Amino acid sequence: QVQLVESGGGLVQAGGSLRLSCAASERPSSSYAMAWFRQAPGQEREFVAAINWNGDITRYGVSVKGRFTISRDNTQNTVNLQMNKMQPEDTAVYYCAAGSVFSVGRRWYDYWGQGTQVTVSS
């Protein structure tokens, strides 16, 4: 059972940056694909970014491509999401996820964190 804990959420002004981190409790986290999803009030959980087990393949949602960067450090069991040029529509609860299949679909991810709130003010 992998436990995931997100950190780094908060309030930022439009145009600003935040960096989210996700720590995995179990080794080896390198066997899992990792991803970030987000969910705004009243909306479906949306794919943000994914990274494969060794970090050489990444995928991004259309709305964040070119602004967000996902990375991982398997020696530290962490995955990060650098968010730049943030906009009010990025406001959501952000979830870290781990799964054995590299995918943009949430159904492929078996383990989820509790989420961290990100709010972007205009």
NUNURO-557444 format. One line per field, with one value per atom (N, C-alpha, C, O): residue number from 0; atom name; x, y, z negated. Coordinates in pm, whole numbers, plus 50000, padded with zeros to 5 digits. Layout:
N
resi: [NUM; ...]
name: [CA; ...]
px: [X; ...]
py: [Y; ...]
pz: [Z; ...]
***
This chain:
122
resi: [0; 0; 0; 0; 1; 1; 1; 1; 2; 2; 2; 2; 3; 3; 3; 3; 4; 4; 4; 4; 5; 5; 5; 5; 6; 6; 6; 6; 7; 7; 7; 7; 8; 8; 8; 8; 9; 9; 9; 9; 10; 10; 10; 10; 11; 11; 11; 11; 12; 12; 12; 12; 13; 13; 13; 13; 14; 14; 14; 14; 15; 15; 15; 15; 16; 16; 16; 16; 17; 17; 17; 17; 18; 18; 18; 18; 19; 19; 19; 19; 20; 20; 20; 20; 21; 21; 21; 21; 22; 22; 22; 22; 23; 23; 23; 23; 24; 24; 24; 24; 25; 25; 25; 25; 26; 26; 26; 26; 27; 27; 27; 27; 28; 28; 28; 28; 29; 29; 29; 29; 30; 30; 30; 30; 31; 31; 31; 31; 32; 32; 32; 32; 33; 33; 33; 33; 34; 34; 34; 34; 35; 35; 35; 35; 36; 36; 36; 36; 37; 37; 37; 37; 38; 38; 38; 38; 39; 39; 39; 39; 40; 40; 40; 40; 41; 41; 41; 41; 42; 42; 42; 42; 43; 43; 43; 43; 44; 44; 44; 44; 45; 45; 45; 45; 46; 46; 46; 46; 47; 47; 47; 47; 48; 48; 48; 48; 49; 49; 49; 49; 50; 50; 50; 50; 51; 51; 51; 51; 52; 52; 52; 52; 53; 53; 53; 53; 54; 54; 54; 54; 55; 55; 55; 55; 56; 56; 56; 56; 57; 57; 57; 57; 58; 58; 58; 58; 59; 59; 59; 59; 60; 60; 60; 60; 61; 61; 61; 61; 62; 62; 62; 62; 63; 63; 63; 63; 64; 64; 64; 64; 65; 65; 65; 65; 66; 66; 66; 66; 67; 67; 67; 67; 68; 68; 68; 68; 69; 69; 69; 69; 70; 70; 70; 70; 71; 71; 71; 71; 72; 72; 72; 72; 73; 73; 73; 73; 74; 74; 74; 74; 75; 75; 75; 75; 76; 76; 76; 76; 77; 77; 77; 77; 78; 78; 78; 78; 79; 79; 79; 79; 80; 80; 80; 80; 81; 81; 81; 81; 82; 82; 82; 82; 83; 83; 83; 83; 84; 84; 84; 84; 85; 85; 85; 85; 86; 86; 86; 86; 87; 87; 87; 87; 88; 88; 88; 88; 89; 89; 89; 89; 90; 90; 90; 90; 91; 91; 91; 91; 92; 92; 92; 92; 93; 93; 93; 93; 94; 94; 94; 94; 95; 95; 95; 95; 96; 96; 96; 96; 97; 97; 97; 97; 98; 98; 98; 98; 99; 99; 99; 99; 100; 100; 100; 100; 101; 101; 101; 101; 102; 102; 102; 102; 103; 103; 103; 103; 104; 104; 104; 104; 105; 105; 105; 105; 106; 106; 106; 106; 107; 107; 107; 107; 108; 108; 108; 108; 109; 109; 109; 109; 110; 110; 110; 110; 111; 111; 111; 111; 112; 112; 112; 112; 113; 113; 113; 113; 114; 114; 114; 114; 115; 115; 115; 115; 116; 116; 116; 116; 117; 117; 117; 117; 118; 118; 118; 118; 119; 119; 119; 119; 120; 120; 120; 120; 121; 121; 121; 121]
name: [N; CA; C; O; N; CA; C; O; N; CA; C; O; N; CA; C; O; N; CA; C; O; N; CA; C; O; N; CA; C; O; N; CA; C; O; N; CA; C; O; N; CA; C; O; N; CA; C; O; N; CA; C; O; N; CA; C; O; N; CA; C; O; N; CA; C; O; N; CA; C; O; N; CA; C; O; N; CA; C; O; N; CA; C; O; N; CA; C; O; N; CA; C; O; N; CA; C; O; N; CA; C; O; N; CA; C; O; N; CA; C; O; N; CA; C; O; N; CA; C; O; N; CA; C; O; N; CA; C; O; N; CA; C; O; N; CA; C; O; N; CA; C; O; N; CA; C; O; N; CA; C; O; N; CA; C; O; N; CA; C; O; N; CA; C; O; N; CA; C; O; N; CA; C; O; N; CA; C; O; N; CA; C; O; N; CA; C; O; N; CA; C; O; N; CA; C; O; N; CA; C; O; N; CA; C; O; N; CA; C; O; N; CA; C; O; N; CA; C; O; N; CA; C; O; N; CA; C; O; N; CA; C; O; N; CA; C; O; N; CA; C; O; N; CA; C; O; N; CA; C; O; N; CA; C; O; N; CA; C; O; N; CA; C; O; N; CA; C; O; N; CA; C; O; N; CA; C; O; N; CA; C; O; N; CA; C; O; N; CA; C; O; N; CA; C; O; N; CA; C; O; N; CA; C; O; N; CA; C; O; N; CA; C; O; N; CA; C; O; N; CA; C; O; N; CA; C; O; N; CA; C; O; N; CA; C; O; N; CA; C; O; N; CA; C; O; N; CA; C; O; N; CA; C; O; N; CA; C; O; N; CA; C; O; N; CA; C; O; N; CA; C; O; N; CA; C; O; N; CA; C; O; N; CA; C; O; N; CA; C; O; N; CA; C; O; N; CA; C; O; N; CA; C; O; N; CA; C; O; N; CA; C; O; N; CA; C; O; N; CA; C; O; N; CA; C; O; N; CA; C; O; N; CA; C; O; N; CA; C; O; N; CA; C; O; N; CA; C; O; N; CA; C; O; N; CA; C; O; N; CA; C; O; N; CA; C; O; N; CA; C; O; N; CA; C; O; N; CA; C; O; N; CA; C; O; N; CA; C; O; N; CA; C; O; N; CA; C; O; N; CA; C; O; N; CA; C; O; N; CA; C; O; N; CA; C; O; N; CA; C; O; N; CA; C; O; N; CA; C; O; N; CA; C; O; N; CA; C; O; N; CA; C; O; N; CA; C; O]
px: [50085; 50000; 50088; 50169; 50073; 50152; 50070; 49954; 50130; 50067; 50134; 50256; 50052; 50101; 50057; 49942; 50151; 50121; 50167; 50285; 50071; 50100; 50133; 50087; 50213; 50243; 50272; 50297; 50269; 50307; 50193; 50216; 50070; 49957; 49947; 50015; 49860; 49842; 49777; 49714; 49791; 49732; 49841; 49948; 49814; 49910; 49833; 49718; 49896; 49833; 49848; 49941; 49757; 49765; 49901; 49949; 49961; 50092; 50206; 50321; 50174; 50274; 50301; 50252; 50380; 50424; 50405; 50408; 50385; 50383; 50449; 50452; 50503; 50564; 50499; 50507; 50435; 50376; 50472; 50546; 50469; 50549; 50460; 50360; 50498; 50425; 50528; 50619; 50514; 50605; 50537; 50425; 50604; 50550; 50611; 50729; 50529; 50572; 50650; 50720; 50638; 50689; 50797; 50786; 50898; 50997; 50962; 50906; 50992; 51045; 50935; 50861; 50923; 50827; 50864; 50781; 50987; 51029; 50955; 50964; 50882; 50806; 50674; 50605; 50636; 50507; 50518; 50613; 50420; 50397; 50331; 50255; 50361; 50306; 50235; 50271; 50134; 50056; 49998; 49989; 49958; 49881; 49747; 49740; 49643; 49510; 49460; 49517; 49356; 49298; 49147; 49091; 49082; 48937; 48890; 48917; 48819; 48757; 48615; 48557; 48559; 48424; 48322; 48314; 48245; 48141; 48188; 48109; 48319; 48372; 48432; 48459; 48452; 48516; 48664; 48725; 48721; 48864; 48936; 48905; 49030; 49093; 49240; 49310; 49286; 49427; 49511; 49474; 49623; 49714; 49846; 49888; 49912; 50043; 50075; 50028; 50156; 50200; 50345; 50395; 50412; 50552; 50573; 50520; 50650; 50667; 50768; 50820; 50797; 50871; 51010; 51058; 51078; 51215; 51225; 51335; 51114; 51114; 51143; 51155; 51156; 51193; 51073; 51090; 50954; 50833; 50736; 50709; 50686; 50587; 50471; 50484; 50357; 50237; 50170; 50175; 50106; 50041; 49901; 49873; 49815; 49684; 49695; 49789; 49600; 49605; 49611; 49682; 49538; 49528; 49653; 49667; 49744; 49864; 49992; 50099; 49985; 50105; 50177; 50117; 50309; 50391; 50402; 50485; 50317; 50322; 50363; 50430; 50324; 50352; 50459; 50469; 50540; 50642; 50639; 50644; 50629; 50632; 50771; 50835; 50817; 50947; 50942; 50851; 51039; 51044; 51187; 51281; 51202; 51332; 51311; 51261; 51351; 51327; 51416; 51385; 51524; 51609; 51541; 51569; 51452; 51381; 51235; 51162; 51191; 51050; 50956; 50853; 50992; 50908; 50877; 50952; 50764; 50730; 50685; 50615; 50725; 50699; 50620; 50625; 50548; 50477; 50509; 50462; 50590; 50621; 50516; 50496; 50448; 50338; 50375; 50393; 50386; 50421; 50308; 50219; 50313; 50213; 50072; 49988; 50048; 49922; 49807; 49823; 49689; 49569; 49458; 49462; 49358; 49248; 49182; 49133; 49181; 49120; 49203; 49158; 49323; 49404; 49362; 49410; 49273; 49225; 49154; 49058; 49201; 49146; 49216; 49314; 49165; 49239; 49323; 49272; 49452; 49545; 49578; 49612; 49567; 49590; 49709; 49725; 49790; 49899; 49846; 49765; 49891; 49845; 49960; 50054; 49951; 50052; 49982; 49877; 50041; 49982; 50085; 50193; 50051; 50143; 50141; 50225; 50045; 50033; 50050; 49985; 50137; 50155; 50039; 50023; 49959; 49837; 49792; 49832; 49707; 49645; 49507; 49442; 49463; 49332; 49337; 49421; 49247; 49253; 49222; 49265; 49151; 49115; 49236; 49227; 49350; 49469; 49553; 49653; 49514; 49593; 49528; 49410; 49607; 49556; 49564; 49486; 49658; 49684; 49672; 49718; 49608; 49582; 49616; 49597; 49666; 49685; 49555; 49452; 49561; 49442; 49415; 49305; 49511; 49491; 49543; 49550; 49580; 49623; 49556; 49549; 49506; 49431; 49526; 49624; 49497; 49567; 49464; 49364; 49489; 49397; 49476; 49577; 49427; 49492; 49397; 49286; 49442; 49360; 49386; 49498; 49282; 49296; 49338; 49354]
py: [49881; 50000; 50124; 50144; 50206; 50328; 50444; 50462; 50519; 50639; 50760; 50768; 50855; 50975; 51097; 51107; 51189; 51311; 51431; 51445; 51516; 51637; 51753; 51758; 51845; 51968; 52078; 52052; 52202; 52315; 52398; 52499; 52358; 52437; 52569; 52591; 52656; 52785; 52885; 52849; 53011; 53122; 53195; 53226; 53222; 53293; 53389; 53363; 53497; 53591; 53542; 53468; 53585; 53550; 53594; 53704; 53503; 53527; 53473; 53468; 53431; 53382; 53234; 53170; 53180; 53041; 52971; 53033; 52840; 52753; 52622; 52583; 52554; 52423; 52324; 52339; 52224; 52118; 52000; 51971; 51934; 51813; 51700; 51723; 51579; 51460; 51360; 51321; 51318; 51220; 51085; 51075; 50983; 50847; 50772; 50786; 50694; 50626; 50499; 50450; 50445; 50311; 50311; 50380; 50233; 50205; 50073; 49987; 50051; 50156; 50228; 50167; 50357; 50437; 50443; 50479; 50407; 50410; 50308; 50315; 50215; 50119; 50175; 50111; 50294; 50351; 50470; 50548; 50480; 50607; 50700; 50656; 50828; 50926; 51035; 51065; 51092; 51194; 51294; 51269; 51406; 51507; 51525; 51534; 51531; 51565; 51682; 51712; 51747; 51856; 51854; 51806; 51908; 51912; 52043; 52076; 52118; 52242; 52213; 52112; 52299; 52275; 52255; 52335; 52148; 52121; 52066; 52051; 52035; 51985; 51845; 51800; 51778; 51648; 51663; 51768; 51554; 51554; 51551; 51468; 51643; 51669; 51629; 51653; 51567; 51533; 51660; 51750; 51665; 51779; 51737; 51796; 51636; 51595; 51455; 51413; 51383; 51249; 51230; 51293; 51141; 51110; 50960; 50900; 50901; 50757; 50721; 50808; 50592; 50545; 50604; 50627; 50630; 50682; 50828; 50883; 50891; 51034; 51078; 51198; 50986; 51029; 51049; 51087; 51024; 51051; 51129; 51090; 51239; 51320; 51352; 51352; 51378; 51421; 51531; 51532; 51625; 51737; 51758; 51731; 51806; 51848; 51970; 52049; 51988; 52097; 52232; 52322; 52247; 52377; 52417; 52534; 52324; 52356; 52340; 52378; 52285; 52260; 52390; 52489; 52388; 52507; 52594; 52684; 52567; 52645; 52559; 52608; 52432; 52342; 52241; 52203; 52199; 52098; 51994; 52027; 51867; 51757; 51696; 51684; 51658; 51593; 51495; 51500; 51407; 51311; 51285; 51299; 51248; 51211; 51077; 51071; 50970; 50837; 50807; 50718; 50880; 50859; 50915; 50870; 51012; 51074; 51032; 51073; 50950; 50908; 51027; 51030; 51124; 51242; 51272; 51235; 51338; 51391; 51535; 51565; 51622; 51764; 51818; 51763; 51925; 51995; 52143; 52210; 52193; 52335; 52404; 52369; 52501; 52570; 52717; 52789; 52761; 52898; 52966; 52900; 53097; 53176; 53131; 53105; 53122; 53067; 53164; 53286; 53104; 53180; 53140; 53031; 53225; 53191; 53057; 52989; 53019; 52890; 52770; 52656; 52795; 52686; 52655; 52559; 52735; 52712; 52578; 52550; 52495; 52360; 52290; 52341; 52175; 52084; 51995; 51934; 51989; 51912; 51781; 51778; 51672; 51538; 51472; 51480; 51408; 51323; 51181; 51138; 51108; 50972; 50884; 50931; 50756; 50658; 50536; 50493; 50481; 50364; 50285; 50335; 50163; 50075; 50098; 50045; 50177; 50205; 50355; 50435; 50392; 50533; 50575; 50523; 50668; 50703; 50842; 50894; 50901; 51029; 51006; 51100; 50882; 50849; 50817; 50739; 50878; 50860; 50718; 50678; 50640; 50504; 50411; 50303; 50454; 50369; 50390; 50321; 50485; 50517; 50457; 50480; 50380; 50301; 50372; 50343; 50465; 50529; 50680; 50737; 50741; 50885; 50950; 50892; 51074; 51152; 51219; 51203; 51294; 51362; 51494; 51550; 51544; 51667; 51789; 51791; 51890; 52017; 52129; 52125; 52229; 52337; 52439; 52482; 52475; 52582; 52685; 52653; 52810; 52919; 53029; 53076; 53071; 53178; 53297; 53287; 53407; 53528; 53614; 53619; 53682; 53766; 53908; 53992]
pz: [50000; 50000; 50000; 49909; 50101; 50112; 50054; 50089; 49967; 49914; 49976; 49984; 50017; 50084; 50003; 49961; 49984; 49909; 49991; 50023; 50025; 50101; 50007; 49893; 50059; 49986; 50086; 50204; 50038; 50122; 50175; 50242; 50146; 50192; 50117; 50017; 50167; 50101; 50193; 50293; 50157; 50231; 50309; 50255; 50435; 50520; 50610; 50644; 50648; 50741; 50884; 50917; 50969; 51110; 51166; 51140; 51245; 51300; 51215; 51259; 51093; 51001; 51017; 51110; 50924; 50931; 50797; 50691; 50805; 50688; 50726; 50843; 50625; 50648; 50551; 50429; 50608; 50527; 50519; 50612; 50404; 50386; 50337; 50268; 50372; 50328; 50279; 50353; 50155; 50097; 50087; 50036; 50136; 50130; 50012; 49982; 49947; 49823; 49849; 49760; 49971; 49993; 50100; 50201; 50076; 50179; 50244; 50176; 50373; 50458; 50532; 50609; 50510; 50584; 50730; 50814; 50762; 50902; 50987; 51110; 50927; 51007; 51055; 51134; 51008; 51040; 51136; 51130; 51222; 51289; 51187; 51100; 51199; 51105; 51184; 51298; 51123; 51193; 51095; 50975; 51149; 51078; 51149; 51271; 51068; 51114; 51031; 50926; 51077; 50998; 51012; 51111; 50910; 50910; 50851; 50736; 50933; 50889; 50841; 50880; 50757; 50705; 50817; 50910; 50807; 50904; 51036; 51129; 51046; 51172; 51155; 51044; 51268; 51269; 51236; 51258; 51183; 51159; 51294; 51380; 51311; 51440; 51438; 51340; 51546; 51560; 51575; 51650; 51504; 51513; 51578; 51678; 51520; 51572; 51522; 51417; 51600; 51561; 51601; 51695; 51528; 51557; 51539; 51446; 51630; 51621; 51512; 51443; 51498; 51381; 51370; 51258; 51483; 51470; 51512; 51516; 51543; 51567; 51708; 51733; 51802; 51937; 52028; 52144; 51978; 52055; 51968; 51854; 52021; 51950; 52043; 52166; 51982; 52054; 51974; 51851; 52046; 51980; 52033; 52150; 51947; 51993; 52080; 52068; 52169; 52266; 52196; 52242; 52088; 52023; 51946; 51910; 51921; 51842; 51921; 51873; 52041; 52119; 52147; 52188; 52122; 52141; 52017; 52011; 51916; 51792; 51672; 51581; 51673; 51562; 51603; 51720; 51505; 51530; 51419; 51301; 51458; 51362; 51361; 51465; 51243; 51231; 51114; 51031; 51108; 50998; 50956; 51034; 50831; 50775; 50706; 50594; 50772; 50716; 50595; 50516; 50581; 50463; 50338; 50227; 50357; 50246; 50240; 50149; 50336; 50342; 50351; 50285; 50434; 50448; 50594; 50685; 50614; 50745; 50724; 50627; 50814; 50799; 50919; 51029; 50894; 51000; 50987; 50895; 51079; 51083; 51167; 51283; 51108; 51176; 51193; 51094; 51316; 51349; 51426; 51480; 51429; 51502; 51465; 51552; 51338; 51292; 51316; 51314; 51338; 51367; 51271; 51213; 51253; 51161; 51193; 51103; 51319; 51355; 51312; 51325; 51260; 51203; 51059; 51000; 51005; 50868; 50858; 50931; 50766; 50749; 50633; 50579; 50597; 50511; 50601; 50695; 50573; 50655; 50584; 50466; 50660; 50607; 50674; 50796; 50595; 50643; 50656; 50574; 50758; 50779; 50827; 50891; 50794; 50836; 50895; 50846; 51000; 51062; 51140; 51171; 51171; 51242; 51392; 51464; 51441; 51584; 51606; 51540; 51698; 51733; 51822; 51932; 51774; 51847; 51806; 51702; 51890; 51855; 51793; 51749; 51788; 51735; 51587; 51543; 51510; 51366; 51324; 51216; 51403; 51361; 51352; 51294; 51410; 51409; 51284; 51262; 51202; 51085; 50961; 50933; 50889; 50777; 50643; 50552; 50631; 50502; 50518; 50617; 50421; 50426; 50293; 50186; 50303; 50184; 50142; 50207; 50033; 49979; 50050; 50038; 50121; 50196; 50122; 49999; 50199; 50143; 50220; 50343; 50148; 50211; 50273; 50211; 50397; 50467; 50507; 50572; 50469; 50502; 50571; 50519; 50688; 50763; 50767; 50818; 50713; 50709; 50832; 50883; 50877; 50997; 50961; 51049]
***
